[in-house]
Amino acid sequence: MNDLYVNESLLQAAFITLVLGGGGALLAGRAIAATWRNISTAAIAAIPMAMAVRFVHFALFDETLLALKPFAVELAILLTISCLSFRRTRAVQMVKQYYWLYRPHGPFGWQPQQDTTPDPPRT
C-alpha cells in the first residue's frame, strides 16, 4: 500500500477511499437497486466515484492525479461495495415485493417458495 500513496498515511487513504468513497458507493448501489435498474448501472456508477476519490487524494494530499494503479485499486473497492449493496437491496426487494413467490436465501439471495411449484396435472 506504500507504493500506492506517497504523500499520505494509510489511515488517511483508508478514510477517503473506504469512508467517503465507500459510503457513496453503498448509497449509489442501494439507490440504483431501489429504482429497479440493472446491476450494470451500479457498476458503471462506480467509475465516476473512483475518479472523484482519486481527485480528493490529489487535491488534499498532493497525490498524482492520473496514477493508474491507485485508481484501479480504488475502482475495484468501490465496484465491490456498490455491487454488494445493490445485490443486498435487490434480495430484500424481491422477498418483500414478492413474498408469496420468494423467501430469503442468505444475505444476498432469494429462492422460490416450496409451495409455488405447480401441481402435476391429474388424469
Summary of the structure (lengths in Angstrom):
residues: 123
radius of gyration: 19.8
end to end distance: 68.9
largest distance: 77.7
contacts: 347
relative contact order: 0.15
helix: 66%
strand: 5%
